[in-house]
Each structure stands twice: as structure tokens, then as C-alpha cells.
């Protein structure tokens, strides 16, 4: 999975789709970083795939990343650019 592709989607506020745990998800990516276990993790607002809301996705379990061509206008409520669950930030809104 390309870190740069996800960072580009974050920087351009591009909506993405991907498969995670055998389910197709659509999400607004907000922050990419390493969690305490050193897993590269995407924090995103999921808009479809299960219930909407904030979700963390380990990149090793994420497949079929696609940029939809749609954009979102701003960070969702509850976005924390200094998310303490991530020990190192790669890119963020």
C-alpha cells in the first residue's frame, strides 16, 4: 500500500474506497501515522461500509485502494491533528 498515495488523498481531501476485513469501505482520510505497536494506521471518517464515524485502519489489512474522484470540504467534527494514539505522524490534514 502506497503511503504517498494516501498522503496525496489526505492533502487533496479526496474520498477513497478500499476493502478492509472483507468489506468495501468509503472514507474521508484525515491522518496517517504509526500507532504504539508501530503499525501504519489510517484515521478516517468512514461514510459507508458499516456505520459512519471515525475508524482506524491498519494499512497491512487494507487492499484495493481507489480514489473516487469526489472530495470532502473540511475536517470532520472530532478530528484531532495531534491524535495521541499515533506515536509518529506521516501526513495529516
Helices and strands as residue ranges (DSSP letters): H 3-11, E 14-20, E 23-35, E 40-48, E 53-58, G 59-61, E 62-71, E 86-92
